[in-house]
Amino acid sequence: MKVLVMYEYPPLPAGLSTQGELLRKGLREIGIEAYGVHLKSDQEKEWYYRWFQPDLAVGVGYWGYTPHLVLHTQQAGAAQPVPWLVADGYIANYREVLNSLPLILVTSTWVKDVYVRDGIAPDIIEVLPVGCDTDTFRPREVHEPKVAIAREIMGVPMDEVMLLTVGGDAASKGSQEVMRALALLGDAVPKWRYVCKVWPQARTTSQNQSDLGLAEELGIIDKVRYVTGKVSRDFMPYLMNACDIYCGPSRLEGFGMPQVEAGACGKPVIGTRAMAFLDTLVHGETAFLAGVAVENRVSETILGEESGYPEGHRVVFDSPRVADYRANVSEIAEYLRQLLCDPSLRQRMGEAGRKRAVARYDYRAVARQFVDIVSRRLGVEVPREISQASYNLNEGDLVAT
């Protein structure tokens, strides 16, 4: 079996890029020939098609990347395209192309449900979760120099409980719901500090100002810190370990990589009882999942070139579609109260999160699951030594037996 993985390559610290890179890395580590190439690099993809002659071209992205992940490979007649997709809006002009494929991979059961809702045949869809580097994202003591310095840089004293949210922006990851919940707790909990680490983008300044305006309105501005800037994957494991509670009750989530990475670092998670979290987190064991308070629905959408339409194309839905969710603030507050007041509970849930991340989401286990899926669904031949191997995961180590 030879696999070409198409994603943002060389890898950036962003989620889709990491998703592709860990699959490529995992395949190579279990003995599969695999190379990475940028999904939009047509000349380099053709170069790989001609000399590497892959059996499969796995494309990481969302349905709007169909021209890069599927059509280019089909036109070259070079390999079987296998898109590995997240959900991003309404699947519009590529249903026919996607339905012609024998296999589509998606990152969670919820993403599969969204694709089926939008007209993709359920029998061609398989769920393949995103991998996690559990060797790098692992528990570390808060007093280790790299962790302690990361915490200091974020402005959190050692005598305060650090809450953390990470994302392109914080609001989409549920920060406003978290802040409203924290404001309900008053002084009945230990001292805390809430850090939101966001990436610079076009809307960052205005979004941060809006979020911090809410913090000021709630009277907690002195306990909330927004940190904007680019960081590498080298820094993120130490930032995760610097926190005590990871807060990620996202409004829309097709997998939730930071939540899984937080679990791998032994941190309890606050999530939403919906979407991919029903796959990745276990309520009361690895996380507390707040119920959904609001489902925001839309009756129509405007599409453009990214959807294969002229700009301004209007689509009216037969029935309103859920655009995103809002987690229940009072439930978040109660779960935060329990975690803030009980360090032993934080430790127990963190240990359970670590165990689950290693068993289900270690990138080598995900690579093995990929091999099982494509050999079963597509009849791709797997080397004998790989097909007969079993793998035991223990605290991030993958051992062939």
Secondary structure, 3 states (H helix, E strand, C coil): CEEEEEECCCCCCCHHHHHHHHHHHHHHHCCCEEEEEECCCHHHHHHHHHHCCCCEEEEEEEHHHHHHHHHHHHHHCCCEEEEEEECCCCCCCCHHHHHCCCCEEECCHHHHHHHHHCCCCHHHEEECCCCECCCCCCCCCCCCHHHHHHHHHCCCCCCCEEEEEEECCCHHHCHHHHHHHHHHHCCCCCCEEEEEEECCCCCHHHHHHHHHHHHHHHCCHHHEEEEECCCCCCCHHHHHHHCCEEECCCCCCCCCHHHHHHHHCCCCEEEECCCCHHHHCCECCCEEEECEEEEEEEEEEEECHHHCCCCCEEEEEEEEEEEEEEECHHHHHHHHHHHHHCHHHHHHHHHHHHHHHHHHHEHHHHHHHHHHHHHHHHCCCCCHHHHCCCEEEECCEEEEC
